Amino acid sequence: EGHKTMKCDGNSSRLDIIEFLVTRRLKTFEYLKKCLDGQALWLDAVVITPEDICRYCQGSDGAMEKRAQKWFFLGLSIAPLLDM
């Protein structure tokens, strides 16, 4: 199913635009609900369960935790620089 877009021109009524936006928002919520219920994949990606993540991280002898902390602190330190 392709993505529908609505072009706003002088002929479109406000009611048509609001109806389009509400319908699109409802479809997005339905998709997110399916993803959270495990019925659909987020952006057609693979499913990685929390158990898979724990199993992967536990086998790395703390290396993944250290790597995650480094990326986290890098992100924290870069944020103020990007605000300049």
DSSP file with accessible surface (Angstrom, degrees, kcal/mol):
  #  RESIDUE AA STRUCTURE BP1 BP2  ACC     N-H-->O    O-->H-N    N-H-->O    O-->H-N    TCO  KAPPA ALPHA  PHI   PSI    X-CA   Y-CA   Z-CA
    1    1 A E              0   0  205      0, 0.0     2,-0.0     0, 0.0     3,-0.0   0.000 360.0 360.0 360.0 123.8    0.0    0.0    0.0
    2    2 A G        -     0   0   60      1,-0.1     2,-0.4     0, 0.0     0, 0.0  -0.306 360.0 -97.5 -79.3 163.9    1.5    3.3   -1.1
    3    3 A H        -     0   0  173     -2,-0.0     2,-0.4     1,-0.0    -1,-0.1  -0.675  35.7-145.1 -82.7 131.0    1.6    6.4    1.0
    4    4 A K        -     0   0  152     -2,-0.4     2,-0.3    -3,-0.0    -1,-0.0  -0.778  14.8-168.4 -96.7 139.2   -1.1    8.9    0.1
    5    5 A T        -     0   0  108     -2,-0.4     2,-0.5     2,-0.0    15,-0.0  -0.901  11.6-143.4-121.7 156.2   -0.4   12.6    0.2
    6    6 A M        -     0   0   59     -2,-0.3     2,-0.5    11,-0.0    -2,-0.0  -0.980   8.7-148.7-123.3 122.5   -2.8   15.4    0.1
    7    7 A K        -     0   0  175     -2,-0.5     2,-0.7     1,-0.0     5,-0.1  -0.773  16.5-134.4 -90.3 129.9   -1.9   18.6   -1.7
    8    8 A C        +     0   0   95     -2,-0.5     2,-0.3     3,-0.1     5,-0.0  -0.763  40.1 153.4 -87.0 113.9   -3.5   21.7   -0.2
    9    9 A D    >   -     0   0   90     -2,-0.7     3,-1.0     4,-0.1     0, 0.0  -0.739  60.9 -87.8-126.7-177.8   -5.0   23.9   -2.9
   10   10 A G  T 3  S+     0   0   81     -2,-0.3    -2,-0.0     1,-0.2     0, 0.0   0.727 121.6  59.0 -65.7 -20.8   -7.8   26.4   -2.9
   11   11 A N  T 3  S+     0   0  151      2,-0.1     2,-0.3     0, 0.0    -1,-0.2   0.671  83.5  93.9 -85.3 -18.3  -10.4   23.7   -3.7
   12   12 A S  S <  S-     0   0   32     -3,-1.0     2,-0.2    -5,-0.1    -4,-0.0  -0.613  70.0-139.3 -78.4 132.2   -9.7   21.5   -0.6
   13   13 A S     >  -     0   0   52     -2,-0.3     4,-1.8     1,-0.1     5,-0.2  -0.499  20.2-116.5 -85.7 159.2  -12.0   22.3    2.3
   14   14 A R  H  > S+     0   0  215      1,-0.2     4,-2.7     2,-0.2     5,-0.2   0.875 116.2  57.7 -61.0 -35.4  -10.7   22.3    5.9
   15   15 A L  H  > S+     0   0  123      1,-0.2     4,-2.7     2,-0.2    -1,-0.2   0.913 104.8  50.3 -63.6 -40.7  -12.9   19.4    6.7
   16   16 A D  H  > S+     0   0   73      2,-0.2     4,-2.3     1,-0.2    -1,-0.2   0.908 111.8  48.0 -63.4 -41.8  -11.3   17.3    3.9
   17   17 A I  H  X S+     0   0   45     -4,-1.8     4,-2.5     2,-0.2    -2,-0.2   0.938 113.2  46.9 -66.3 -44.6   -7.8   18.1    5.2
   18   18 A I  H  X S+     0   0   99     -4,-2.7     4,-2.7     1,-0.2     5,-0.2   0.921 111.9  51.1 -64.4 -42.2   -8.7   17.3    8.8
   19   19 A E  H  X S+     0   0  119     -4,-2.7     4,-2.4    -5,-0.2     5,-0.2   0.921 110.7  49.1 -61.4 -41.7  -10.4   14.1    7.8
   20   20 A F  H  X S+     0   0   51     -4,-2.3     4,-2.4    -5,-0.2    -2,-0.2   0.936 112.5  47.3 -62.6 -45.9   -7.2   13.1    5.9
   21   21 A L  H  X S+     0   0  100     -4,-2.5     4,-2.4     2,-0.2    -2,-0.2   0.912 112.9  48.2 -65.1 -41.4   -4.9   13.9    8.8
   22   22 A V  H  X S+     0   0   77     -4,-2.7     4,-2.6     2,-0.2     5,-0.2   0.929 112.1  49.3 -66.1 -43.3   -7.1   12.0   11.3
   23   23 A T  H  X S+     0   0   62     -4,-2.4     4,-2.1    -5,-0.2    -2,-0.2   0.932 112.7  47.6 -61.8 -43.2   -7.3    9.0    9.1
   24   24 A R  H  X S+     0   0  114     -4,-2.4     4,-2.0    -5,-0.2    -1,-0.2   0.908 111.5  50.2 -65.2 -41.1   -3.6    9.0    8.5
   25   25 A R  H  X S+     0   0  160     -4,-2.4     4,-2.4     1,-0.2    -2,-0.2   0.915 109.3  51.6 -64.3 -41.1   -2.9    9.4   12.3
   26   26 A L  H  X S+     0   0   95     -4,-2.6     4,-2.5     1,-0.2    -1,-0.2   0.911 108.7  50.7 -63.0 -40.7   -5.3    6.4   13.1
   27   27 A K  H  X S+     0   0   97     -4,-2.1     4,-2.2     2,-0.2    -1,-0.2   0.893 109.4  51.6 -64.0 -37.3   -3.5    4.2   10.6
   28   28 A T  H  X S+     0   0   67     -4,-2.0     4,-2.5     2,-0.2    -2,-0.2   0.929 110.1  48.4 -64.9 -43.7   -0.1    5.2   12.2
   29   29 A F  H  X S+     0   0  117     -4,-2.4     4,-2.4     1,-0.2    -2,-0.2   0.894 110.3  51.6 -63.5 -39.9   -1.5    4.3   15.6
   30   30 A E  H  X S+     0   0  117     -4,-2.5     4,-2.3     2,-0.2    -1,-0.2   0.913 110.6  49.1 -62.5 -41.2   -2.8    0.9   14.3
   31   31 A Y  H  X S+     0   0   80     -4,-2.2     4,-2.2     2,-0.2    -2,-0.2   0.932 111.3  48.6 -64.2 -44.7    0.6    0.2   12.8
   32   32 A L  H  X S+     0   0   58     -4,-2.5     4,-2.5     1,-0.2    -2,-0.2   0.900 110.2  52.2 -63.1 -39.2    2.4    1.0   16.1
   33   33 A K  H  X S+     0   0  137     -4,-2.4     4,-2.1     1,-0.2     6,-0.2   0.924 109.0  49.8 -63.3 -43.0    0.0   -1.1   18.1
   34   34 A K  H  X>S+     0   0  103     -4,-2.3     5,-2.4     1,-0.2     6,-1.2   0.899 110.8  50.6 -61.8 -39.9    0.7   -4.1   15.7
   35   35 A C  H ><5S+     0   0   26     -4,-2.2     3,-0.9     4,-0.2    -2,-0.2   0.926 111.9  46.3 -63.7 -43.6    4.4   -3.5   16.2
   36   36 A L  H 3<5S+     0   0  152     -4,-2.5    -1,-0.2     1,-0.2    -2,-0.2   0.814 111.8  51.5 -70.2 -29.5    4.1   -3.5   19.9
   37   37 A D  H 3<5S-     0   0   96     -4,-2.1    -1,-0.2    -5,-0.2    -2,-0.2   0.505 116.2-114.6 -82.6  -6.2    1.9   -6.6   19.9
   38   38 A G  T <<5S+     0   0   66     -3,-0.9    -3,-0.2    -4,-0.5    -2,-0.1   0.619  87.0 114.7  83.7  13.1    4.4   -8.4   17.8
   39   39 A Q  S   <S+     0   0  138     -5,-2.4     2,-0.3    -6,-0.2    -4,-0.2   0.633  79.4  25.7 -89.3 -15.8    2.1   -8.7   14.8
   40   40 A A  S    S-     0   0   29     -6,-1.2     2,-0.4    -7,-0.1    -2,-0.2  -0.960  79.9-115.4-143.3 159.8    4.2   -6.5   12.5
   41   41 A L    >   -     0   0   67     -2,-0.3     3,-1.5    -3,-0.1     2,-0.4  -0.812  35.4-108.9 -99.3 138.4    7.9   -5.5   12.3
   42   42 A W  G >  S-     0   0  142     -2,-0.4     3,-1.3     1,-0.3   -10,-0.0  -0.513  99.9 -16.4 -67.1 117.7    9.0   -1.9   12.8
   43   43 A L  G 3  S-     0   0  121     -2,-0.4    -1,-0.3     1,-0.3     3,-0.1   0.828 120.8 -68.8  53.4  35.0   10.0   -0.6    9.4
   44   44 A D  G <  S+     0   0  147     -3,-1.5    -1,-0.3     1,-0.2     2,-0.1   0.847  97.9 143.8  55.7  37.3   10.1   -4.2    8.1
   45   45 A A    <   -     0   0   49     -3,-1.3    -1,-0.2     1,-0.1     2,-0.1  -0.460  56.4 -83.5 -96.2 175.0   13.2   -4.9   10.3
   46   46 A V        -     0   0  118     -2,-0.1     2,-0.5    -3,-0.1    -1,-0.1  -0.413  43.9-109.9 -76.7 155.4   14.1   -8.1   12.0
   47   47 A V        -     0   0   98     -2,-0.1     2,-0.5    -6,-0.1    -1,-0.1  -0.764  32.6-175.0 -88.9 124.7   12.6   -8.9   15.4
   48   48 A I        -     0   0  106     -2,-0.5    -2,-0.0     4,-0.0     0, 0.0  -0.977  13.3-151.4-119.6 115.2   15.1   -8.7   18.2
   49   49 A T     >  -     0   0   45     -2,-0.5     4,-1.9     1,-0.1     3,-0.3  -0.430  26.9-112.6 -82.1 159.6   13.7   -9.8   21.6
   50   50 A P  H  > S+     0   0   90      0, 0.0     4,-2.5     0, 0.0     5,-0.2   0.864 120.1  57.4 -58.4 -33.2   15.0   -8.5   24.9
   51   51 A E  H  > S+     0   0  121      1,-0.2     4,-2.6     2,-0.2     5,-0.2   0.894 103.7  52.1 -64.6 -39.0   16.3  -12.0   25.6
   52   52 A D  H  > S+     0   0   58     -3,-0.3     4,-2.2     2,-0.2    -1,-0.2   0.914 110.5  48.2 -62.4 -40.9   18.4  -11.9   22.4
   53   53 A I  H  X S+     0   0   91     -4,-1.9     4,-2.6     2,-0.2     5,-0.2   0.935 112.5  47.6 -66.5 -45.3   19.9   -8.6   23.5
   54   54 A C  H  X S+     0   0   68     -4,-2.5     4,-2.5     1,-0.2     5,-0.2   0.921 111.8  50.5 -61.9 -42.8   20.7   -9.9   27.0
   55   55 A R  H  X S+     0   0  154     -4,-2.6     4,-1.2     1,-0.2    -1,-0.2   0.913 112.6  47.0 -62.6 -40.7   22.2  -13.1   25.6
   56   56 A Y  H  < S+     0   0  153     -4,-2.2     4,-0.2    -5,-0.2    -1,-0.2   0.923 115.0  45.1 -67.4 -43.8   24.4  -11.0   23.2
   57   57 A C  H ><>S+     0   0   54     -4,-2.6     3,-1.0     1,-0.2     5,-0.6   0.840 108.5  56.4 -71.5 -33.7   25.6   -8.6   25.8
   58   58 A Q  H ><5S+     0   0  149     -4,-2.5     3,-0.9     1,-0.2    -1,-0.2   0.834 101.9  57.0 -68.7 -28.9   26.3  -11.2   28.4
   59   59 A G  T 3<5S+     0   0   62     -4,-1.2    -1,-0.2     1,-0.2    -2,-0.2   0.514  92.5  70.9 -80.9  -0.6   28.7  -13.1   26.2
   60   60 A S  T X 5S-     0   0   30     -3,-1.0     3,-1.9    -4,-0.2    -1,-0.2   0.335  99.8-122.9-101.9   8.8   30.9  -10.1   25.6
   61   61 A D  T < 5S-     0   0  156     -3,-0.9    -3,-0.1     1,-0.3    -2,-0.1   0.870  74.4 -51.5  55.1  39.3   32.5   -9.9   29.1
   62   62 A G  T 3><S+     0   0   28     -5,-0.6     4,-2.1    -4,-0.1    -1,-0.3   0.421 111.8 116.1  84.3  -5.7   31.4   -6.3   29.7
   63   63 A A  H <> S+     0   0   58     -3,-1.9     4,-2.4     1,-0.2     5,-0.2   0.898  76.2  50.1 -65.0 -38.2   32.8   -5.0   26.5
   64   64 A M  H  > S+     0   0   45     -7,-0.3     4,-2.7     2,-0.2    -1,-0.2   0.893 109.3  51.6 -67.7 -37.3   29.3   -4.1   25.1
   65   65 A E  H  > S+     0   0  124     -8,-0.2     4,-2.4     2,-0.2    -2,-0.2   0.933 111.3  47.0 -64.9 -42.9   28.5   -2.3   28.3
   66   66 A K  H  X S+     0   0  132     -4,-2.1     4,-2.3     2,-0.2    -2,-0.2   0.914 112.7  49.9 -64.0 -41.7   31.7   -0.2   28.1
   67   67 A R  H  X S+     0   0  148     -4,-2.4     4,-2.3     2,-0.2    -2,-0.2   0.925 110.6  49.5 -63.7 -43.8   31.0    0.5   24.5
   68   68 A A  H  X S+     0   0   59     -4,-2.7     4,-2.4     1,-0.2    -1,-0.2   0.906 110.4  50.8 -62.4 -41.4   27.5    1.6   25.2
   69   69 A Q  H  X S+     0   0   96     -4,-2.4     4,-2.7     2,-0.2     5,-0.3   0.910 108.7  51.5 -63.9 -39.6   28.7    3.9   28.0
   70   70 A K  H  X S+     0   0  154     -4,-2.3     4,-2.2     1,-0.2    -2,-0.2   0.929 112.1  45.8 -62.5 -44.3   31.3    5.5   25.7
   71   71 A W  H  X S+     0   0  171     -4,-2.3     4,-2.4     2,-0.2    -1,-0.2   0.893 112.4  52.2 -65.6 -37.9   28.6    6.2   23.1
   72   72 A F  H  X S+     0   0  126     -4,-2.4     4,-2.2    -5,-0.2    -2,-0.2   0.956 112.5  43.4 -62.3 -49.7   26.2    7.6   25.7
   73   73 A F  H  X S+     0   0  122     -4,-2.7     4,-2.3     1,-0.2    -1,-0.2   0.854 111.3  55.1 -68.3 -32.3   28.8   10.0   27.2
   74   74 A L  H  X S+     0   0   76     -4,-2.2     4,-2.1    -5,-0.3    -1,-0.2   0.938 108.6  48.7 -63.1 -43.9   29.9   11.0   23.7
   75   75 A G  H  X S+     0   0   45     -4,-2.4     4,-1.6     1,-0.2    -2,-0.2   0.898 111.3  49.9 -61.9 -40.8   26.3   11.9   22.9
   76   76 A L  H  < S+     0   0   96     -4,-2.2    -1,-0.2     1,-0.2    -2,-0.2   0.896 112.9  46.1 -64.6 -38.8   26.0   13.9   26.1
   77   77 A S  H  X S+     0   0   69     -4,-2.3     4,-0.6     1,-0.2    -2,-0.2   0.807 112.0  50.3 -78.1 -26.9   29.2   15.8   25.5
   78   78 A I  H  X S+     0   0   65     -4,-2.1     4,-2.0    -5,-0.2     3,-0.5   0.838  94.2  74.0 -79.0 -30.9   28.4   16.6   21.8
   79   79 A A  H  X S+     0   0   48     -4,-1.6     4,-1.1     1,-0.3     3,-0.2   0.900  96.1  47.3 -53.9 -47.1   24.9   18.0   22.5
   80   80 A P  H  4 S+     0   0   78      0, 0.0     4,-0.5     0, 0.0    -1,-0.3   0.874 110.8  53.8 -65.0 -31.1   26.0   21.3   24.1
   81   81 A L  H >< S+     0   0  109     -4,-0.6     3,-0.9    -3,-0.5    -2,-0.2   0.869 105.3  52.9 -68.8 -35.5   28.5   21.8   21.2
   82   82 A L  H 3< S+     0   0  135     -4,-2.0    -1,-0.2     1,-0.2    -3,-0.1   0.739 100.7  62.2 -72.5 -22.1   25.7   21.4   18.6
   83   83 A D  T 3<        0   0  143     -4,-1.1    -1,-0.2    -3,-0.2    -2,-0.2   0.655 360.0 360.0 -73.8 -17.7   23.6   24.1   20.4
   84   84 A M    <         0   0  188     -3,-0.9    -3,-0.1    -4,-0.5     0, 0.0  -0.116 360.0 360.0 -65.0 360.0   26.3   26.7   19.7
